[in-house]
């Protein structure tokens, strides 16, 4: 199954029947807007492991679509998260080694 935001998908978005009545379904700009509406109307479990993983997936997809300053901001956020995770793992490793040795 292709992703909703895939520009090469062959299935027509339901948005052309509900929200975008009268727009040409073959127009690339209308297809992009329909994909945007599909993403905005996704509802799923937010406070489960699957919800968190879907949130990370949504962040990665939006970061890949971003350009310029927004893309660099996403890169900085990811780098900061990785740096914090590495620091926490290092501190835990040092604590375990000092405690047991």
Beta strands, then each sheet from edge to edge (+ up, - down):
end
